[in-house]
């Protein structure tokens, strides 16, 4: 039925153009056929395919003029899109929903372009998404009244007789006397994360003995039906730990491979969460509208991450992380207000619940999966 209606409309359009061309010819106007689709021409552009009438035998001057004209039009489109993305939260998805698509770059193209620029910029500037510096911290070894050996909590004072202190601060894992008396002392391991830092700015501080004990501590014996598979996972973990012990940026390469894949999969998940909270407005907002909104939010996130990566070279990472969280939250809230056109209170309630559900059930599991896959390697490779 729909195809029949479209065919009737197209036939009617062609007939209308033929009538208009005949009327112009009767008045002495020159008409012809389009070189592209062969339909009758009325005006400087073909009414069927849109091709200009004058397309052949252009002068060099005309070619140069057209080149700069197209370049200016393209640049103005980019500028309008960038201005809307940065300064008018929610404008791009709203324009798509209202059919105002010509002034702006398509959302999917903009997302792919910005995400590509983000990772290329990190690569060219030698900045790692994250560097994990493994540190060994010496701890005090104490004995209780029975002579058992314990690793003491750094905050634990065995001479403190306050019963409340003993309830809150307790010794850690007990160890035997042989391990407690090993050369070099006893120490615990911790990992410190550094985001958007230059590769090589953080180096391993572990001694050879500390590295050996790190791998020894991770040496877990597994028996049973899944032993072969478990051994393969263990080898991958051991290899990664050995690399991290020597180079804090060892995971940067795998992370830059998996993060774009994970974020691309998160796009429709965020759109589904948005659709769920606006299920009563199915006639006004289709799933594609929510998806375009999701594209806009994730595109702005990449822009914000680029700014954060630049600022992280000057300011402390904690400040940058806090500023990024605040700016992104305000942006998403304002974008939802503009796009869904609801009251401030209802928008705030939906923003809190949508952000919480998306973060807990989508974003955090995806980041955990990215880290695991970066450690274990590509299961499809």
Residue pairs with C-beta under 8 A, 6 or more apart in sequence:
13 47
13 48
14 39
14 48
17 39
17 40
17 42
17 47
17 48
18 40
20 42
21 31
21 40
21 41
21 42
24 31
24 42
25 31
31 40
31 41
31 42
32 40
32 41
32 53
33 39
33 40
33 41
34 40
34 41
34 46
34 48
34 49
34 51
34 53
35 51
35 55
35 56
36 46
36 49
36 51
37 46
37 48
37 49
37 51
39 46
39 47
39 48
39 49
41 53
43 53
44 52
44 53
44 54
45 51
45 52
45 53
46 52
46 53
58 66
77 103
77 104
77 105
78 105
80 103
80 104
81 92
81 103
81 104
81 105
81 110
84 91
84 92
84 95
84 104
85 91
85 92
85 110
85 296
85 299
85 300
85 303
86 300
86 303
88 338
89 300
89 331
89 332
89 334
89 335
89 338
90 293
90 296
90 334
90 335
90 336
90 337
90 338
90 339
91 338
92 104
92 107
92 110
92 292
92 296
93 107
93 289
93 292
93 293
93 295
93 296
93 335
93 339
94 338
94 339
95 101
95 103
95 104
96 107
96 289
96 292
97 285
97 289
97 292
97 339
105 113
107 292
107 295
107 296
107 299
108 295
110 295
110 299
111 267
111 295
111 298
111 299
111 302
114 299
114 302
114 303
115 260
115 263
115 299
115 302
117 302
117 306
118 302
118 305
118 306
119 256
119 260
121 127
121 306
121 309
122 128
122 129
122 256
122 309
123 256
125 198
125 309
126 198
126 199
126 200
127 196
127 197
127 198
127 199
127 309
127 313
128 194
128 196
128 197
128 198
128 199
128 249
128 252
129 195
129 196
129 252
129 255
129 256
129 259
130 193
130 194
130 195
130 251
130 252
130 255
131 193
131 194
131 197
131 199
131 201
131 202
131 248
131 249
131 252
132 191
132 192
132 193
132 194
132 244
132 248
132 250
132 251
133 191
133 192
133 193
133 194
133 202
133 204
133 205
133 248
134 189
134 190
134 191
134 204
134 206
134 214
134 241
134 244
134 245
134 248
135 189
135 190
135 191
135 192
135 205
135 206
136 187
136 188
136 189
136 205
136 206
136 207
136 210
136 214
137 154
137 187
137 188
137 189
137 190
138 185
138 186
138 187
139 151
139 152
139 153
139 154
139 172
139 186
139 187
139 188
140 151
140 152
140 154
140 156
141 149
141 150
141 151
141 152
141 175
141 180
141 185
141 186
142 149
142 150
142 152
142 156
142 158
142 171
143 149
143 150
144 150
144 171
148 174
149 174
149 175
149 176
149 177
149 180
150 171
150 172
150 173
150 174
150 175
151 171
151 172
151 173
151 174
151 175
151 186
151 188
152 158
152 171
152 172
153 169
153 170
153 171
153 172
155 169
156 169
156 170
156 171
157 165
160 166
172 188
175 186
179 186
180 186
183 209
184 207
184 209
184 210
187 210
189 214
189 217
191 244
194 201
194 202
194 248
194 317
195 312
195 317
195 320
195 321
196 308
196 309
196 312
196 313
196 317
196 320
197 312
197 317
198 313
199 249
199 252
200 249
202 248
202 249
203 248
204 245
204 246
204 247
204 248
206 214
206 245
211 242
211 245
211 246
214 241
214 245
215 238
215 241
215 242
215 245
218 234
218 237
218 238
218 241
219 238
220 234
222 230
222 231
222 234
233 376
236 375
236 376
236 377
237 375
237 376
240 250
240 251
240 375
243 250
243 251
244 250
244 251
251 371
251 374
251 375
254 373
254 374
254 375
254 377
255 370
255 371
255 374
257 374
257 378
258 370
258 373
258 374
259 370
262 366
262 367
262 369
262 370
263 298
263 366
265 366
266 298
266 362
266 363
266 366
267 291
267 294
267 295
267 298
268 291
268 294
269 358
269 362
270 294
270 297
270 298
270 358
270 362
271 287
271 290
271 291
271 293
271 294
272 287
272 290
273 354
273 357
273 358
273 362
274 290
274 293
274 294
274 354
275 285
275 287
275 290
277 350
277 353
277 354
278 285
278 290
278 340
281 340
285 340
293 335
293 339
296 335
297 331
297 332
297 335
300 328
300 331
301 328
304 324
304 327
304 328
304 331
305 324
308 320
308 321
308 323
308 324
311 320
311 323
312 320
329 355
332 351
332 355
333 347
333 348
333 351
336 342
336 347
336 350
336 351
336 354
337 344
337 347
340 347
340 350
342 350
373 379
